[in-house]
């Protein structure tokens, strides 16, 4: 069976040309890293919000405990996300495919860990989804996951470009 351009799984089309004109993949990686650093800061701020709500919450339920767990998860995840994205941004100049691969593993690892923690906490507490803060957090995590799928495409093209470049 002959493989055409639509069937070739290794054909890497520049994902950064659809909305921004013809943008180099290096600039695309820098944009991905910048957006990801911003998300990391957002997760850190959200974690601080959860911590504040946990301390001022005076319900008889165990909602403060749940919010404290979400706060720690969010702050630690935000710090890891920010640092890995910072190093991804710096790796464009060095054309380091290792840093890009580590960023992918850390980003998707964070999504898996956060999801596992949320599912574990939600199994023990029926009031988990009653909090507006938790609902907002879950929505942002879902949007982040969808962004990560696009970011992964950009990084795969970047790594393929580095591998295919003549030395």
N, C-alpha and C positions, 0 to 999 in steps of 0.2 A: 504494500500500500504506500502510495506516494504521500509525503508530508508537505503540505502547502504552508503558506505563511500563517493561516488561521489555526493550523493543527500543531504547529511547532511549539511545544511547551517552554522552550528556552528563548523564544523570540521576546525580547524585552523592549517594549514601546515606552518612550519617555512619558511617565504619568504626569509630568509637570507642564504639559503643553496645552491642556484642554481649557483651562480658565485663565491662564496668565500669559498667553502667548507662548513663544518659544523660549522656555527657561531652561538653563542647564541643570543637569541632575545634581550638581554640587550645590547650586543655590536652592534647589528643592530640598536637599538634605538639611541645609541650614535653616530653612523655613520649618521643616518638620521638627528639628531640634528646638527652635525658638517657641513654637506652639506647645511642644511637649514640656519645656521648662515652665511656660506659663501655666499649664495644667498642673504641674508639680506644685507650684506656688498656690494655685487654687485649692489643691487637696490639703496643703498645709493650713491654709486659712479655714477651710471647712473643718479640719480636725480641731482647730482652736475653738471654732463655734460649737462643735459637739462637746468639747471639754467645758466650755462656759455653761451650756445648757445642762450638762450633767451636774454641775455644782449648784446651779440655781433651781433645778427641778425638785419639787417637793411632793411628788406623787408617792403614794404608798406602794406602788408597783416597783419592779426592778428596772425601770426605764433609765435611771441614772447610770446603772451598771452597763447597760447596753450602749448608751451614748459614750461612756468612757472607753469601751472596747472599740467603738467606731472612731473615736478621737485618736487613739493610739495608732490604729491601723491607717488612718488617713494621714496623720503627720509623718509616720515612718515611710509610708508609700510615697508621699509627696517629696520627701527628702531624697529618697532613692531615685525617684523619677527625675527630679531636678538635676542631680549630680550625673546620672547616666546621660541625660540629654545635653548637659554642658560638655561632657567628653565627646559625645557624638558630634556636636557643633565644631569642636576643635579638630576632630578626625578628618574633616573634609580636606583641610590643607595637606595633611600627611597621606591622604588617600588610604586610610586604614580600614580594611574590611573587617578586621577582628573587632574593633570598637563597634562597628555597625551591627555585627552579629550579636555581640554582648548586649547592646541596647535592645535588640529584638527579644532576646531571651529574658532580660530583666523586665521589660514592659509587659510581655505576656505572662510572665511568672507573677508579677504584681496583680494582674487581673485575676488570675487563678486563685491566688492567696486571698485577696479581698473577697472574691465570690465565696470561697470556702468558709471564711470567717463569718460572713453575713448569713450564709445558709445555716451554719452551726448555731449561731445566736438566734436566728429566727425559728429554729426548731424547738428551742427551749422556752420561747416567750411569745405568747399569742398577741401581745400588745406591740410587737416590734413594728408592724406596718401601720400603726395608728399615728405615729409621729410624722409630722410634715417634714422635719429635717431628714429623717431616714428616707422618705419618699424622694426628696430632692437628690439626696446622695445616690440612691439607686438609679435614678434617671441620668444623672451625670456620669455614673460608671458605665451605663449602657451606651451613652453617646461617645464616651471615651473609647470603648471597645470598638465601635464602628470606625472612629478615626484611626485607631491602631491598625485596622485592616488596610486602610489606604496608605498609612505610613509604612507598613510592611512592604507594600508594592514598591514604593519609592526606594526603600532601602535595598530590596532585592535587585532593582535595576542599577542602583549605585554599585553594589558589590559585583554584579555581572560586568558592568562597565570597567571596573578596576581589573577584573580577571582577564577580560578580552583586550585590554589596552596593550599595545606592543611596548615592550620595555627597552 
